[in-house]
Amino acid sequence: MTLWIDADACPRPVRDVMLRAARRRELQLVLVANSALGLAPAPGVRQVVVPGGADVADLYIIEHAEPGDLVVTADIPLADGLVSRGITAINPRGEIYDQSSIGERLAVRNLMDELRGAGLAGRGGPAPFSDKDKQSFANALDRLLAKGLGK
């Protein structure tokens, strides 16, 4: 199993939780971003810097992640592409994307994007990342790793 992070917008506390989990369980961790993350080299940790551009990091993750891996992303279209390939995805707030939830999440995301584009919805993003969010993520990650991602 390899752990992946869509790292461009991933909150630092989530990165830290993933680094600790990878070390503790001796798993590979790959962070994919459009720019260097400034992480010190560590065994089992790889940073992949992809060229800038829309969805370049997402495409890299989709092309390289495999069933049995775990990907952290807040990007709903990326999560949809992963779930359709049988790859487990979780967002930084600990919500697991799966076959039963991804369709609805994608539809809501697309609707909100259209409403914002038409000026019918605010442009505010998600609430600031909190300690409660970090704990929810850590708990969900522990459950997934303990179950071996359902395998």
N, C-alpha and C positions, 0 to 999 in steps of 0.2 A: 504494500500500500504506500502510495505517495500522497503527501498533503500538499495542496496548492493554495496560493493566495493570489487573488486578483488585487494586486497591492496598490494600485494608483490611489484609490480612495478608501483603503482599509484603515480603520482607526488603529493607532499605535498599540493600545491595550490588547486588541485582538491579535495583532502580530506577535506581541509578547507572549500571550497565552499559547499561540500555535508553536512558537519557538520552544517553549518549555515542554509542551506535549510531545513534540518531535524528538527532543533530546531524551525525555523520560522513557518513551516507547521505542527509541532507536529507529525512527522513521525518517525517510527523506522528506524535506520541505523545500518547495520551489516557490519563490516569490516572483511574480511577473509584473513588470511595470514599464512605463514609457520613459522613466529616468532612474538613475541610480538611487538606491534607498539609503546608502550610507551605513549599511550593516557591516559589522566586523565579520571577517570570514569565520565560519564554524563548520565542524564536521557534519555532513549530511544536509547542509543548507546551501542552496544554490539560488543566486539572483539572476534572473533573465531580464535584460533590458531590451525591449523591442523598439523599433522605430515609432516615432509619434504618428498619430493618425487615428481616425475613428475605428474602433473595434480591433485594432492590431493585437493588443494584449489578449482580448477575448478569443480571437481566432487562434492565437498560439496555444492557449489553454485547451480549447476544444480539440485542436489537432494532436496534442501531446498527452492529455489526461486519458486514463483508461478506466474501464469498469473496475471497481474496488478501490479507486482513489477517492479522496475527499477534497472538494474545492470550496473555499470561502469566497463569496462574492455577494455584492448588493445589486448586481446587474441582472435584472429579470430576464432579458433575452439570452444572456449567457447561461443563466441557470436553466432556461428552457432547453437550450442546445445540449447541455450536459445531461439533464434528466432524460431527454429523448435517447441518449446514448447509454443509459444505465449507470451514469456516474452520479454519486451523491453530492449534493450541493447544500450549503447552509449559509445564511446571511450573517453579518456581524452582530446581529441582535439575538442569534440563536434559533431563528426560524428555519426549519428544514424544508427544502423544496423537494417535492416528490410528485409522482404521477397524479395524485389526487388533488394537489393544490396548485401546480404550476400553470395550468390553463387559465384558472380564474385570476391568478396574480398577473399573468401576461395581459389578459383582457382589461383588467383595471388599470394597469400601467399604460396601455395603449390609449384607453379612454381619457385618462388624466392628461396624457401628452397632447391629445387632440383638443381637449378643453383649454389647456394652457395656451396652445397655439392659436386658438380662436379668441383668447382674452377672457374666457369664461371661468377660469380658475386661477388662483394665486400661484406665484412662482416659488413659494417657500419650499424648502427641502425638508428632510426628516428632522425630528427633534434632535438636539445635541446628544451625543453619545454619553451615557451615564454609567455610573458604577453598577447599577442594576442591570443595564444592558450587557456589561462585561461579564457579570455573574451568570446571566442567562445564557450567554454564548459559551462560557466555560462549562456550564452544566450540560448543555446540549452536546458539546464536543466530547465530553467524557462519556456520555451515554452512547454516542455513535462509535467511539473507539472501543468501548467495552463490548459492544455487540459485534464488533468487527464489520461494521457497516451492513449488518443483516446477512452476512455470509456465513 
